[in-house]
Amino acid sequence: MKILGINALNHDAAITLIEDGEILFAGHSERYSGIKNDSDLNAALFADCHRLGGKPDKVVYFERPYLKKLRQLKAGQYGEVLSRKNLPSYYLRDFVGNAEIEYVQHHQSHAAAGYFTSPYEESAIVVIDAIGEFETCSIWYAWGSHFEKRYTLKYPNSLGLWYSAMTQRLGLKPQEDEYILMGMAGWGTQDHKL
């Protein structure tokens, strides 16, 4: 079975087509559009995917959009909640037609990406990012094709959002320039008084 994994409408849109655990095609939207951290998918990306790997039997989307909308509603982000652009079923129609779309948890997507590309048959996995649907940190145990969530930290408590805020405070672009802030650590000096 060919499965197409999709990340879009946030930042760094990308797709990967796999069959029996082998990657047939992987593409990043910014390589096609020339737009850094492009959040949108494009027709050329899908054309290459279909040409090199074929059409998928199943589509898997990296988050559960209605849970995300619920979090946005609770946070007062009403413009985001009312936008149809952020609904994958509406947005993806041009790319995947009427194919059924399975939605998985954002943090489970991160955990699966780390686990299935590792050499380990079982693993403890830690996911820390700004925010998924509600989760900001999660710990998973994985074996075979099974995932068990052992711990979760939820929005608004987020180490990732705090790190993005510090990135912005230093005049850098949040959700993009965090790597610069990490690189700056090597140039600092220790101060045990802090």
C-alpha atoms as one frame of an Amber mdcrd trajectory, in Angstrom:
protein
   0.000   0.000   0.000   1.296   3.437  -0.949   0.818   5.992   1.814   1.260
   9.725   1.290   2.194  11.706   4.402   1.443  15.430   4.268   2.542  18.416
   6.354   1.085  21.754   5.258  -0.631  25.000   6.287   1.778  25.707   9.129
   5.396  26.030   7.996   7.751  23.899   5.913   5.096  22.078   3.869   6.295
  18.688   2.649   5.086  15.330   1.389   6.497  11.814   1.560   5.236   8.774
  -0.319   6.109   5.397   1.201   5.386   1.791   0.315   6.173  -1.121   2.631
   8.454   1.083   4.734  10.474   2.349   1.761  10.492   6.006   0.735   9.423
   6.360  -2.903   9.391  10.169  -2.937  10.005  12.987  -0.479   9.705  16.647
  -1.346   9.792  19.979   0.441   7.622  22.805  -0.911  10.278  25.495  -0.567
  12.447  23.595  -3.087   9.687  24.047  -5.655   8.447  27.534  -4.788  11.700
  29.183  -3.697   9.853  30.571  -0.646  11.696  29.901   2.619   9.577  27.851
   5.062   6.747  27.722   2.506   3.542  26.581   4.217   1.681  25.848   0.984
   1.818  22.779  -1.204   2.040  23.194  -4.962   1.131  21.301  -8.123   4.750
  20.736  -9.261   5.566  18.951  -5.991   2.642  16.558  -6.455   3.419  16.089
 -10.166   6.940  14.904  -9.285   5.552  12.649  -6.553   3.087  11.001  -8.952
   5.702  10.723 -11.720   8.416   9.203  -9.518   6.363   7.222  -7.004   2.835
   6.866  -8.343  -0.479   7.787  -6.777  -1.195   7.005  -3.128  -3.716   4.492
  -1.834  -4.037   6.423   1.418  -3.314   9.961   2.624  -2.191  10.729   6.190
  -2.223  14.313   7.470   0.158  15.342  10.265  -2.369  16.769  12.728  -6.022
  16.736  13.714  -7.349  20.034  12.359 -10.554  20.204  14.392  -8.658  19.791
  17.662  -6.321  22.549  16.502  -9.324  24.771  15.720 -10.727  24.062  19.196
  -7.438  25.175  20.766  -7.401  28.304  18.587 -10.969  29.065  19.649 -10.060
  28.703  23.331  -7.038  30.987  22.754  -9.203  33.680  21.121  -7.711  33.236
  17.633 -11.098  33.653  15.953  -9.762  34.553  12.497  -7.887  31.251  12.343
 -10.936  29.307  13.487 -13.184  30.751  10.777 -10.681  30.341   7.926 -11.498
  27.548   5.455  -7.911  27.659   4.186  -6.780  25.866   7.320  -9.107  22.906
   6.739  -7.029  20.204   5.040 -10.036  18.425   3.507 -10.906  21.650   1.659
  -7.315  22.660   0.905  -6.047  19.246  -0.261  -8.895  18.565  -2.704  -6.855
  19.931  -5.633  -3.915  17.670  -4.794  -5.415  14.343  -3.667  -8.907  14.467
  -5.172 -11.439  12.505  -3.169  -8.891  10.235  -1.484  -9.694   9.464   2.123
  -7.550  11.448   4.541  -6.551  10.037   7.917  -5.642  12.610  10.551  -3.084
  11.725  13.229  -1.916  13.659  16.283   0.791  16.245  15.630   3.091  14.876
  18.335   2.502  11.303  17.201   3.670  12.410  13.737   6.912  13.716  15.261
   7.336  10.538  17.328   6.739   8.298  14.302   9.205  10.264  12.165  11.923
   9.797  14.781  11.137   6.170  15.517  10.651   4.809  12.003  13.839   6.435
  10.714  15.915   5.085  13.622  17.663   1.704  13.771  15.865   0.747  17.010
  13.138  -1.867  17.423  11.855  -0.145  20.554  12.426   3.364  21.842  11.520
   6.063  24.287  10.752   9.207  22.303  10.605  12.795  23.568   8.801  15.399
  21.462   9.182  19.078  22.390   7.923  21.777  20.056   5.953  25.000  20.208
   2.529  23.374  19.985   0.601  20.560  18.370  -3.173  20.483  18.667  -2.924
  21.050  22.434   0.328  19.266  23.298   3.629  21.069  23.674   5.710  18.202
  25.065   5.097  14.462  24.992   6.941  11.275  25.854   6.197   8.095  23.944
   7.189   4.456  24.110   7.271   2.722  20.719   7.806  -0.886  19.682   7.035
  -2.577  16.381   4.266  -0.445  14.920   2.794   0.492  18.318   2.962   3.851
  20.091   2.002   4.485  23.684   1.915   8.022  25.055   3.372   8.087  28.579
   3.374  11.832  29.345   2.032  15.049  27.922   2.348  18.761  28.677  -0.359
  20.970  27.230  -0.794  24.510  25.961  -0.212  27.191  27.203   2.761  25.569
  28.981   5.358  25.328  26.230   9.129  25.311  26.215   9.015  25.685  22.422
   6.819  28.803  22.535   9.090  30.281  25.215  12.135  29.600  23.007  10.375
  31.249  20.053   9.572  34.250  22.261  13.253  34.545  23.247  14.197  34.283
  19.571  11.848  37.165  18.765  13.055  39.196  21.778  16.575  39.071  20.316
  15.306  40.525  17.055  15.204  37.243  15.169  12.227  35.704  13.393  10.277
  33.196  15.534   9.437  29.820  13.977  12.385  30.306  11.635  15.548  31.661
  13.282  15.712  29.463  16.398  18.720  27.687  14.891  20.636  30.991  14.987
  19.935  31.354  18.695  21.118  27.767  19.272  24.299  28.479  17.307  25.003
  31.559  19.430  25.336  29.364  22.536  28.773  28.225  21.394  30.040  31.821
  21.448  28.963  32.569  25.005  30.946  32.310  28.222  29.864  30.525  31.370
  28.606  32.655  34.215  27.969  30.596  37.342  26.260  33.583  38.988  23.240
  33.252  36.663
